[in-house]
Amino acid sequence: MIKPIVTLITELKKPCLEVEEDENIKSLIQDLKDTLNSVKGWGISANQIGVNKRVSYIKVPKFMDPKTKEIKYSEYILINAKIIEKDKPVKIENEGCLSFPGVYVHTRRYIFITVVFENEKRQVQTGTMQDYEALATQHEIDHQNGIVIFNRKWRAK
């Protein structure tokens, strides 16, 4: 079900609760997918639809099929995700967020990251991501931790 996007910064700054082993989150995952597919974005987290749980859905364009012109996507469900390694910090210009439409911030992100998370089947995964996948993953893990783009604002040294 498509849910309204939370825009209240005080709600978004609350760190999300871990998803327990026996917790059923199938409907939450479907709500995340339905909501993200109804708007333009690369990812969404549970707290952005009013649920204080460490669950995110990422859908990043990967390539366009030259024959069909159909865009293929990398999709991930990230449950209780943690970044365990990061490399090559860069300045990202005009990072946006579904919770702050029309607002863009220059942020500091990493080109390469390694993440530990549970997938939709609740299997523990370790994945190395780069480029757009890494950017979207960092953004959504920040949401799980109660961090918004304004906390990542680029500051020159």
OpenMM code with the backbone's topology and positions (N, CA, C; nanometers):
from openmm import Vec3, app, unit

residues = "MET ILE LYS PRO ILE VAL THR LEU ILE THR GLU LEU LYS LYS PRO CYS LEU GLU VAL GLU GLU ASP GLU ASN ILE LYS SER LEU ILE GLN ASP LEU LYS ASP THR LEU ASN SER VAL LYS GLY TRP GLY ILE SER ALA ASN GLN ILE GLY VAL ASN LYS ARG VAL SER TYR ILE LYS VAL PRO LYS PHE MET ASP PRO LYS THR LYS GLU ILE LYS TYR SER GLU TYR ILE LEU ILE ASN ALA LYS ILE ILE GLU LYS ASP LYS PRO VAL LYS ILE GLU ASN GLU GLY CYS LEU SER PHE PRO GLY VAL TYR VAL HIS THR ARG ARG TYR ILE PHE ILE THR VAL VAL PHE GLU ASN GLU LYS ARG GLN VAL GLN THR GLY THR MET GLN ASP TYR GLU ALA LEU ALA THR GLN HIS GLU ILE ASP HIS GLN ASN GLY ILE VAL ILE PHE ASN ARG LYS TRP ARG ALA LYS".split()
positions = [
    Vec3(0.0830, -0.1174, 0.0000),
    Vec3(0.0000, 0.0000, 0.0000),
    Vec3(0.0883, 0.1249, 0.0000),
    Vec3(0.0538, 0.2205, -0.0825),
    Vec3(0.1287, 0.3463, -0.0889),
    Vec3(0.1010, 0.4268, 0.0379),
    Vec3(0.2080, 0.4691, 0.1030),
    Vec3(0.1977, 0.5435, 0.2287),
    Vec3(0.2453, 0.6870, 0.2084),
    Vec3(0.1944, 0.7814, 0.2887),
    Vec3(0.2464, 0.9184, 0.2815),
    Vec3(0.3897, 0.9237, 0.3352),
    Vec3(0.4700, 1.0104, 0.2757),
    Vec3(0.6102, 1.0266, 0.3168),
    Vec3(0.6176, 1.1215, 0.4370),
    Vec3(0.6878, 1.0790, 0.5405),
    Vec3(0.7079, 1.1605, 0.6605),
    Vec3(0.8050, 1.2736, 0.6270),
    Vec3(0.7675, 1.3960, 0.6627),
    Vec3(0.8541, 1.5119, 0.6381),
    Vec3(0.8965, 1.5808, 0.7677),
    Vec3(0.8474, 1.5347, 0.8806),
    Vec3(0.8780, 1.5958, 1.0101),
    Vec3(1.0171, 1.5521, 1.0554),
    Vec3(1.1105, 1.6460, 1.0580),
    Vec3(1.2502, 1.6143, 1.0862),
    Vec3(1.2694, 1.5537, 1.2246),
    Vec3(1.1882, 1.5940, 1.3212),
    Vec3(1.2030, 1.5373, 1.4560),
    Vec3(1.1728, 1.3871, 1.4562),
    Vec3(1.0829, 1.3422, 1.3733),
    Vec3(1.0527, 1.1989, 1.3622),
    Vec3(1.1643, 1.1250, 1.2895),
    Vec3(1.2183, 1.1882, 1.1856),
    Vec3(1.3229, 1.1250, 1.1048),
    Vec3(1.4556, 1.1149, 1.1793),
    Vec3(1.4756, 1.1991, 1.2804),
    Vec3(1.6012, 1.1984, 1.3556),
    Vec3(1.6028, 1.0967, 1.4697),
    Vec3(1.4947, 1.0213, 1.4858),
    Vec3(1.4914, 0.9165, 1.5878),
    Vec3(1.5563, 0.7905, 1.5309),
    Vec3(1.6606, 0.7376, 1.5969),
    Vec3(1.7181, 0.6120, 1.5492),
    Vec3(1.6119, 0.5021, 1.5493),
    Vec3(1.6132, 0.4208, 1.4467),
    Vec3(1.5127, 0.3154, 1.4320),
    Vec3(1.5476, 0.1943, 1.5184),
    Vec3(1.4447, 0.1202, 1.5537),
    Vec3(1.4602, -0.0005, 1.6342),
    Vec3(1.4995, -0.1184, 1.5462),
    Vec3(1.5823, -0.2067, 1.6022),
    Vec3(1.6204, -0.3301, 1.5324),
    Vec3(1.4956, -0.4130, 1.5036),
    Vec3(1.4962, -0.4834, 1.3928),
    Vec3(1.3908, -0.5786, 1.3618),
    Vec3(1.4273, -0.7089, 1.4325),
    Vec3(1.3356, -0.7577, 1.5159),
    Vec3(1.3608, -0.8803, 1.5915),
    Vec3(1.3521, -1.0022, 1.5001),
    Vec3(1.4164, -1.1096, 1.5423),
    Vec3(1.4269, -1.2313, 1.4614),
    Vec3(1.2903, -1.2877, 1.4201),
    Vec3(1.1940, -1.2846, 1.5102),
    Vec3(1.0636, -1.3457, 1.4832),
    Vec3(0.9587, -1.2454, 1.4341),
    Vec3(1.0003, -1.1239, 1.4077),
    Vec3(0.9076, -1.0179, 1.3681),
    Vec3(0.8651, -1.0332, 1.2223),
    Vec3(0.7364, -1.0227, 1.1959),
    Vec3(0.6847, -1.0325, 1.0592),
    Vec3(0.6802, -0.8922, 0.9979),
    Vec3(0.7598, -0.8721, 0.8944),
    Vec3(0.7668, -0.7396, 0.8313),
    Vec3(0.7329, -0.7453, 0.6822),
    Vec3(0.6673, -0.8520, 0.6392),
    Vec3(0.6332, -0.8662, 0.4966),
    Vec3(0.5476, -0.7508, 0.4465),
    Vec3(0.4474, -0.7109, 0.5238),
    Vec3(0.3599, -0.6014, 0.4781),
    Vec3(0.4353, -0.4689, 0.4784),
    Vec3(0.5273, -0.4497, 0.5726),
    Vec3(0.6099, -0.3286, 0.5748),
    Vec3(0.6968, -0.3226, 0.4495),
    Vec3(0.7592, -0.4329, 0.4126),
    Vec3(0.8429, -0.4372, 0.2920),
    Vec3(0.7591, -0.4058, 0.1684),
    Vec3(0.6399, -0.4622, 0.1603),
    Vec3(0.5530, -0.4333, 0.0456),
    Vec3(0.5133, -0.2863, 0.0420),
    Vec3(0.4849, -0.2283, 0.1587),
    Vec3(0.4515, -0.0851, 0.1654),
    Vec3(0.5686, 0.0002, 0.1173),
    Vec3(0.6913, -0.0374, 0.1552),
    Vec3(0.8099, 0.0363, 0.1089),
    Vec3(0.8220, 0.0285, -0.0435),
    Vec3(0.8047, -0.0907, -0.0979),
    Vec3(0.8141, -0.1092, -0.2433),
    Vec3(0.7049, -0.0300, -0.3154),
    Vec3(0.5816, -0.0408, -0.2684),
    Vec3(0.4703, 0.0306, -0.3313),
    Vec3(0.4919, 0.1820, -0.3266),
    Vec3(0.5361, 0.2305, -0.2112),
    Vec3(0.5549, 0.3752, -0.1955),
    Vec3(0.6687, 0.4259, -0.2824),
    Vec3(0.7838, 0.3557, -0.2824),
    Vec3(0.8963, 0.4014, -0.3657),
    Vec3(0.8606, 0.3953, -0.5137),
    Vec3(0.7901, 0.2930, -0.5553),
    Vec3(0.7536, 0.2798, -0.6963),
    Vec3(0.6513, 0.3848, -0.7403),
    Vec3(0.5901, 0.4542, -0.6447),
    Vec3(0.4921, 0.5583, -0.6789),
    Vec3(0.5548, 0.6972, -0.6903),
    Vec3(0.6813, 0.7096, -0.6522),
    Vec3(0.7508, 0.8394, -0.6542),
    Vec3(0.8851, 0.8220, -0.7249),
    Vec3(0.9529, 0.9327, -0.7495),
    Vec3(1.0871, 0.9260, -0.8083),
    Vec3(1.1888, 0.9243, -0.6961),
    Vec3(1.2615, 0.8153, -0.6853),
    Vec3(1.3634, 0.8039, -0.5823),
    Vec3(1.4389, 0.6743, -0.5976),
    Vec3(1.5515, 0.6645, -0.5268),
    Vec3(1.6355, 0.5456, -0.5323),
    Vec3(1.6214, 0.4594, -0.4085),
    Vec3(1.5589, 0.5118, -0.3050),
    Vec3(1.5457, 0.4341, -0.1837),
    Vec3(1.4491, 0.4974, -0.0870),
    Vec3(1.4036, 0.4152, 0.0064),
    Vec3(1.3116, 0.4614, 0.1098),
    Vec3(1.3316, 0.3738, 0.2324),
    Vec3(1.3145, 0.4335, 0.3497),
    Vec3(1.3276, 0.3604, 0.4750),
    Vec3(1.1970, 0.3649, 0.5525),
    Vec3(1.1824, 0.2685, 0.6424),
    Vec3(1.0569, 0.2529, 0.7158),
    Vec3(1.0168, 0.3794, 0.7919),
    Vec3(1.1152, 0.4503, 0.8482),
    Vec3(1.0778, 0.5706, 0.9232),
    Vec3(1.0213, 0.6800, 0.8322),
    Vec3(1.0463, 0.6704, 0.7029),
    Vec3(0.9906, 0.7681, 0.6089),
    Vec3(0.8434, 0.7417, 0.5792),
    Vec3(0.7940, 0.6246, 0.6218),
    Vec3(0.6503, 0.5978, 0.6086),
    Vec3(0.5880, 0.5755, 0.7460),
    Vec3(0.6558, 0.6258, 0.8490),
    Vec3(0.5984, 0.6263, 0.9828),
    Vec3(0.6194, 0.5021, 1.0666),
    Vec3(0.7127, 0.4151, 1.0270),
    Vec3(0.7396, 0.2928, 1.1028),
    Vec3(0.8842, 0.2989, 1.1522),
    Vec3(0.9033, 0.2967, 1.2827),
    Vec3(1.0361, 0.3137, 1.3420),
    Vec3(1.1121, 0.1810, 1.3483),
    Vec3(1.1425, 0.1254, 1.2314),
    Vec3(1.2151, -0.0012, 1.2220),
    Vec3(1.3301, 0.0122, 1.1231),
    Vec3(1.4361, -0.0673, 1.1444),
    Vec3(1.5558, -0.0637, 1.0600),
    Vec3(1.5341, -0.1474, 0.9334),
    Vec3(1.4512, -0.0945, 0.8437),
    Vec3(1.4218, -0.1602, 0.7162),
    Vec3(1.4251, -0.0553, 0.6061),
    Vec3(1.4947, -0.0863, 0.4970),
    Vec3(1.5017, 0.0036, 0.3821),
    Vec3(1.4870, -0.0758, 0.2533),
    Vec3(1.4400, -0.0067, 0.1511),
    Vec3(1.4284, -0.0649, 0.0165),
    Vec3(1.5025, 0.0264, -0.0787),
    Vec3(1.5926, -0.0321, -0.1565),
    Vec3(1.6720, 0.0432, -0.2536),
    Vec3(1.6443, -0.0119, -0.3919),
    Vec3(1.6248, 0.0791, -0.4868),
    Vec3(1.6018, 0.0424, -0.6267),
    Vec3(1.6769, 0.1451, -0.7126),
    Vec3(1.7955, 0.1051, -0.7569),
    Vec3(1.8859, 0.1955, -0.8288),
    Vec3(1.8954, 0.1532, -0.9748),
    Vec3(1.8832, 0.2486, -1.0688),
    Vec3(1.8996, 0.2128, -1.2102),
    Vec3(2.0384, 0.1534, -1.2351),
    Vec3(2.0419, 0.0413, -1.3067),
    Vec3(2.1679, -0.0275, -1.3343),
    Vec3(2.2104, -0.0072, -1.4796),
    Vec3(2.1203, -0.0348, -1.5727),
    Vec3(2.1495, -0.0132, -1.7144),
    Vec3(2.0195, -0.0172, -1.7933),
    Vec3(2.0281, 0.0262, -1.9186),
    Vec3(1.9123, 0.0212, -2.0078),
    Vec3(1.9364, -0.0859, -2.1129),
    Vec3(1.8397, -0.1735, -2.1296),
    Vec3(1.8477, -0.2773, -2.2318),
    Vec3(1.8414, -0.2083, -2.3684),
    Vec3(1.9455, -0.2230, -2.4507),
    Vec3(1.9491, -0.1517, -2.5789),
    Vec3(1.8375, -0.1924, -2.6753),
    Vec3(1.7898, -0.3141, -2.6625),
    Vec3(1.6850, -0.3611, -2.7535),
    Vec3(1.5469, -0.3114, -2.7112),
    Vec3(1.5157, -0.3280, -2.5837),
    Vec3(1.3806, -0.2951, -2.5366),
    Vec3(1.3699, -0.1539, -2.4798),
    Vec3(1.4856, -0.0901, -2.4535),
    Vec3(1.4919, 0.0426, -2.3896),
    Vec3(1.4372, 0.0386, -2.2467),
    Vec3(1.4246, -0.0827, -2.1915),
    Vec3(1.3763, -0.0986, -2.0545),
    Vec3(1.4927, -0.0796, -1.9575),
    Vec3(1.4685, -0.0043, -1.8511),
    Vec3(1.5711, 0.0175, -1.7495),
    Vec3(1.5718, -0.1010, -1.6538),
    Vec3(1.6893, -0.1543, -1.6304),
    Vec3(1.7078, -0.2630, -1.5343),
    Vec3(1.7584, -0.2016, -1.4032),
    Vec3(1.7145, -0.2587, -1.2907),
    Vec3(1.7462, -0.2021, -1.1597),
    Vec3(1.8191, -0.3026, -1.0711),
    Vec3(1.9009, -0.2498, -0.9793),
    Vec3(1.9527, -0.3267, -0.8659),
    Vec3(1.8576, -0.2984, -0.7508),
    Vec3(1.8046, -0.4040, -0.6910),
    Vec3(1.7098, -0.3872, -0.5813),
    Vec3(1.7593, -0.4604, -0.4579),
    Vec3(1.7445, -0.3961, -0.3428),
    Vec3(1.7860, -0.4551, -0.2160),
    Vec3(1.6842, -0.4221, -0.1075),
    Vec3(1.6599, -0.5174, -0.0210),
    Vec3(1.5943, -0.4928, 0.1070),
    Vec3(1.7064, -0.4982, 0.2098),
    Vec3(1.7194, -0.3943, 0.2881),
    Vec3(1.8241, -0.3872, 0.3898),
    Vec3(1.7586, -0.3843, 0.5276),
    Vec3(1.7753, -0.4925, 0.6023),
    Vec3(1.7193, -0.5028, 0.7362),
    Vec3(1.8352, -0.5016, 0.8361),
    Vec3(1.8246, -0.4140, 0.9374),
    Vec3(1.9284, -0.4020, 1.0411),
    Vec3(2.0671, -0.3837, 0.9793),
    Vec3(2.0766, -0.2967, 0.8809),
    Vec3(2.2003, -0.2791, 0.8034),
    Vec3(2.3055, -0.1980, 0.8794),
    Vec3(2.4307, -0.2357, 0.8551),
    Vec3(2.5442, -0.1638, 0.9125),
    Vec3(2.6564, -0.1574, 0.8092),
    Vec3(2.7165, -0.0407, 0.7964),
    Vec3(2.8345, -0.0255, 0.7109),
    Vec3(2.9550, -0.0699, 0.7921),
    Vec3(3.0322, -0.1648, 0.7379),
    Vec3(3.1480, -0.2151, 0.8121),
    Vec3(3.2802, -0.1703, 0.7506),
    Vec3(3.2734, -0.1161, 0.6286),
    Vec3(3.3952, -0.0675, 0.5638),
    Vec3(3.3565, 0.0381, 0.4615),
    Vec3(3.4403, 0.1413, 0.4489),
    Vec3(3.4150, 0.2448, 0.3493),
    Vec3(3.5471, 0.2975, 0.2970),
    Vec3(3.5443, 0.3411, 0.1688),
    Vec3(3.6686, 0.3844, 0.1054),
    Vec3(3.6381, 0.4928, 0.0033),
    Vec3(3.7291, 0.5854, -0.0110),
    Vec3(3.7258, 0.6942, -0.1083),
    Vec3(3.6095, 0.7906, -0.0870),
    Vec3(3.6247, 0.8798, 0.0120),
    Vec3(3.5207, 0.9806, 0.0325),
    Vec3(3.5190, 1.0803, -0.0829),
    Vec3(3.3986, 1.1223, -0.1196),
    Vec3(3.3820, 1.2214, -0.2262),
    Vec3(3.2706, 1.3181, -0.1885),
    Vec3(3.2729, 1.4310, -0.2546),
    Vec3(3.1664, 1.5295, -0.2385),
    Vec3(3.0569, 1.4965, -0.3399),
    Vec3(2.9364, 1.4758, -0.2898),
    Vec3(2.8200, 1.4521, -0.3751),
    Vec3(2.7437, 1.5826, -0.3852),
    Vec3(2.7246, 1.6312, -0.5038),
    Vec3(2.6533, 1.7571, -0.5218),
    Vec3(2.5041, 1.7303, -0.5378),
    Vec3(2.4261, 1.8044, -0.4631),
    Vec3(2.2802, 1.8033, -0.4754),
    Vec3(2.2162, 1.6693, -0.4428),
    Vec3(2.2541, 1.6121, -0.3291),
    Vec3(2.1848, 1.4920, -0.2816),
    Vec3(2.0475, 1.5329, -0.2301),
    Vec3(1.9476, 1.4575, -0.2693),
    Vec3(1.8112, 1.4873, -0.2277),
    Vec3(1.7554, 1.3771, -0.1403),
    Vec3(1.6337, 1.3997, -0.0917),
    Vec3(1.5667, 1.3039, -0.0040),
    Vec3(1.4162, 1.3170, -0.0254),
    Vec3(1.3480, 1.2033, -0.0304),
    Vec3(1.2026, 1.2048, -0.0499),
    Vec3(1.1311, 1.2816, 0.0614),
    Vec3(1.1897, 1.2858, 0.1802),
    Vec3(1.1263, 1.3555, 0.2927),
    Vec3(1.1426, 1.5069, 0.2861),
    Vec3(1.2313, 1.5547, 0.2003),
    Vec3(1.2542, 1.6986, 0.1853),
    Vec3(1.2483, 1.7353, 0.0377),
    Vec3(1.1299, 1.7291, -0.0233),
    Vec3(1.1185, 1.7531, -0.1678),
    Vec3(1.1687, 1.8914, -0.2068),
    Vec3(1.2480, 1.8931, -0.3132),
    Vec3(1.2998, 2.0193, -0.3652),
    Vec3(1.4204, 2.0738, -0.2908),
    Vec3(1.4675, 2.0035, -0.1877),
    Vec3(1.5837, 2.0472, -0.1099),
    Vec3(1.7011, 1.9570, -0.1463),
    Vec3(1.8159, 2.0197, -0.1757),
    Vec3(1.9351, 1.9443, -0.2134),
    Vec3(2.0529, 1.9944, -0.1326),
    Vec3(2.1387, 1.9020, -0.0923),
    Vec3(2.2517, 1.9337, -0.0057),
    Vec3(2.3769, 1.8700, -0.0651),
    Vec3(2.4892, 1.9412, -0.0587),
    Vec3(2.6176, 1.8811, -0.0945),
    Vec3(2.6605, 1.7974, 0.0262),
    Vec3(2.6849, 1.6674, 0.0027),
    Vec3(2.7161, 1.5760, 0.1124),
    Vec3(2.8501, 1.5074, 0.0910),
    Vec3(2.8980, 1.4451, 0.1964),
    Vec3(3.0184, 1.3621, 0.1896),
    Vec3(2.9722, 1.2168, 0.1939),
    Vec3(3.0096, 1.1419, 0.0934),
    Vec3(2.9751, 0.9997, 0.0843),
    Vec3(3.0983, 0.9224, 0.0398),
    Vec3(3.0860, 0.7922, 0.0359),
    Vec3(3.1968, 0.7059, -0.0039),
    Vec3(3.1612, 0.6318, -0.1316),
    Vec3(3.2588, 0.6164, -0.2195),
    Vec3(3.2372, 0.5486, -0.3476),
    Vec3(3.2206, 0.3977, -0.3269),
    Vec3(3.2973, 0.3419, -0.2320),
    Vec3(3.2930, 0.1979, -0.2044),
    Vec3(3.2544, 0.1763, -0.0586),
    Vec3(3.1617, 0.0834, -0.0344),
    Vec3(3.1263, 0.0462, 0.1023),
    Vec3(3.1030, -0.1051, 0.1092),
    Vec3(3.1215, -0.1582, 0.2277),
    Vec3(3.0834, -0.2968, 0.2555),
    Vec3(2.9790, -0.2920, 0.3651),
    Vec3(2.8714, -0.3674, 0.3440),
    Vec3(2.7551, -0.3614, 0.4322),
    Vec3(2.7180, -0.5017, 0.4778),
    Vec3(2.6783, -0.5141, 0.6042),
    Vec3(2.6195, -0.6362, 0.6568),
    Vec3(2.4725, -0.6050, 0.6827),
    Vec3(2.3850, -0.6936, 0.6351),
    Vec3(2.2414, -0.6708, 0.6487),
    Vec3(2.1683, -0.8037, 0.6370),
    Vec3(2.0417, -0.8011, 0.6720),
    Vec3(1.9554, -0.9156, 0.6454),
    Vec3(1.8737, -0.8822, 0.5217),
    Vec3(1.8532, -0.9818, 0.4346),
    Vec3(1.7713, -0.9604, 0.3158),
    Vec3(1.6241, -0.9885, 0.3480),
    Vec3(1.5427, -0.9867, 0.2454),
    Vec3(1.3988, -1.0057, 0.2621),
    Vec3(1.3645, -1.1417, 0.3230),
    Vec3(1.4501, -1.2416, 0.3001),
    Vec3(1.4283, -1.3757, 0.3558),
    Vec3(1.4901, -1.3896, 0.4948),
    Vec3(1.5428, -1.2769, 0.5455),
    Vec3(1.6042, -1.2681, 0.6787),
    Vec3(1.7362, -1.3446, 0.6856),
    Vec3(1.8025, -1.3586, 0.5707),
    Vec3(1.9349, -1.4200, 0.5646),
    Vec3(2.0391, -1.3094, 0.5783),
    Vec3(2.1409, -1.3333, 0.6603),
    Vec3(2.2481, -1.2354, 0.6773),
    Vec3(2.3340, -1.2342, 0.5519),
    Vec3(2.3574, -1.1147, 0.4999),
    Vec3(2.4360, -1.0955, 0.3782),
    Vec3(2.5483, -0.9949, 0.4053),
    Vec3(2.6562, -1.0093, 0.3351),
    Vec3(2.7605, -0.9076, 0.3322),
    Vec3(2.7772, -0.8695, 0.1867),
    Vec3(2.7690, -0.7408, 0.1580),
    Vec3(2.7793, -0.6959, 0.0200),
    Vec3(2.8710, -0.5766, 0.0066),
    Vec3(2.9465, -0.5762, -0.1011),
    Vec3(3.0283, -0.4599, -0.1345),
    Vec3(2.9564, -0.3847, -0.2448),
    Vec3(2.9395, -0.2558, -0.2240),
    Vec3(2.8661, -0.1734, -0.3198),
    Vec3(2.9526, -0.0553, -0.3598),
    Vec3(2.9242, -0.0050, -0.4794),
    Vec3(2.9966, 0.1120, -0.5255),
    Vec3(2.9038, 0.2031, -0.6026),
    Vec3(2.9518, 0.3251, -0.6239),
    Vec3(2.8823, 0.4259, -0.7031),
    Vec3(2.7399, 0.4496, -0.6537),
    Vec3(2.6398, 0.4448, -0.7430),
    Vec3(2.5026, 0.4795, -0.7057),
    Vec3(2.4452, 0.3865, -0.6001),
    Vec3(2.4778, 0.2575, -0.6094),
    Vec3(2.4304, 0.1639, -0.5071),
    Vec3(2.4858, 0.2022, -0.3698),
    Vec3(2.6131, 0.2383, -0.3657),
    Vec3(2.6754, 0.2785, -0.2392),
    Vec3(2.6129, 0.4078, -0.1870),
    Vec3(2.5893, 0.5021, -0.2752),
    Vec3(2.5285, 0.6299, -0.2347),
    Vec3(2.3902, 0.6067, -0.1742),
    Vec3(2.3052, 0.5327, -0.2448),
    Vec3(2.1692, 0.5072, -0.1963),
    Vec3(2.1717, 0.4284, -0.0655),
    Vec3(2.2604, 0.3307, -0.0560),
    Vec3(2.2700, 0.2497, 0.0652),
    Vec3(2.3126, 0.3341, 0.1844),
    Vec3(2.4119, 0.4199, 0.1662),
    Vec3(2.4553, 0.5072, 0.2755),
    Vec3(2.3411, 0.5978, 0.3210),
    Vec3(2.2680, 0.6529, 0.2249),
    Vec3(2.1562, 0.7423, 0.2550),
    Vec3(2.0506, 0.6688, 0.3379),
    Vec3(2.0150, 0.5467, 0.2973),
    Vec3(1.9094, 0.4734, 0.3674),
    Vec3(1.9562, 0.4213, 0.5034),
    Vec3(2.0817, 0.3792, 0.5148),
    Vec3(2.1334, 0.3397, 0.6462),
    Vec3(2.1356, 0.4599, 0.7397),
    Vec3(2.1661, 0.5770, 0.6854),
    Vec3(2.1551, 0.6989, 0.7669),
    Vec3(2.0135, 0.7132, 0.8218),
    Vec3(1.9121, 0.6909, 0.7384),
    Vec3(1.7738, 0.6978, 0.7868),
    Vec3(1.7523, 0.5980, 0.9005),
    Vec3(1.8033, 0.4759, 0.8863),
    Vec3(1.7876, 0.3764, 0.9924),
    Vec3(1.8513, 0.4242, 1.1231),
    Vec3(1.9576, 0.5047, 1.1106),
    Vec3(2.0301, 0.5559, 1.2280),
    Vec3(1.9780, 0.6909, 1.2771),
    Vec3(1.8734, 0.7429, 1.2139),
    Vec3(1.8196, 0.8722, 1.2556),
    Vec3(1.9024, 0.9908, 1.2077),
    Vec3(1.9731, 0.9715, 1.0979),
    Vec3(2.0579, 1.0775, 1.0405),
    Vec3(1.9935, 1.1240, 0.9102),
    Vec3(1.9842, 1.2566, 0.8925),
    Vec3(1.9274, 1.3122, 0.7695),
    Vec3(2.0371, 1.3811, 0.6890),
    Vec3(2.0069, 1.4164, 0.5636),
    Vec3(2.1100, 1.4714, 0.4750),
    Vec3(2.1753, 1.5977, 0.5306),
    Vec3(2.1036, 1.6724, 0.6109),
    Vec3(2.1615, 1.7951, 0.6667),
    Vec3(2.2757, 1.7639, 0.7625),
    Vec3(2.2739, 1.6447, 0.8249),
    Vec3(2.3848, 1.6020, 0.9114),
    Vec3(2.5085, 1.5643, 0.8322),
    Vec3(2.4952, 1.5402, 0.7028),
    Vec3(2.6074, 1.4989, 0.6173),
    Vec3(2.6570, 1.6126, 0.5284),
    Vec3(2.6134, 1.7339, 0.5587),
    Vec3(2.6489, 1.8479, 0.4749),
    Vec3(2.8018, 1.8593, 0.4611),
    Vec3(2.8433, 1.8796, 0.3362),
    Vec3(2.9864, 1.8906, 0.3030),
    Vec3(3.0430, 2.0162, 0.3681),
    Vec3(3.1564, 1.9984, 0.4327),
    Vec3(3.2281, 2.1128, 0.4894),
    Vec3(3.3716, 2.1066, 0.4388),
    Vec3(3.4163, 2.2153, 0.3774),
    Vec3(3.5537, 2.2186, 0.3248),
    Vec3(3.6520, 2.2160, 0.4410),
    Vec3(3.7653, 2.1513, 0.4174),
    Vec3(3.8690, 2.1438, 0.5239),
    Vec3(3.9588, 2.2638, 0.5179),
] * unit.nanometer
topology = app.Topology()
chain = topology.addChain("A")
for resn in residues:
    res = topology.addResidue(resn, chain)
    for name in ("N", "CA", "C"):
        topology.addAtom(name, app.Element.getBySymbol(name[0]), res)
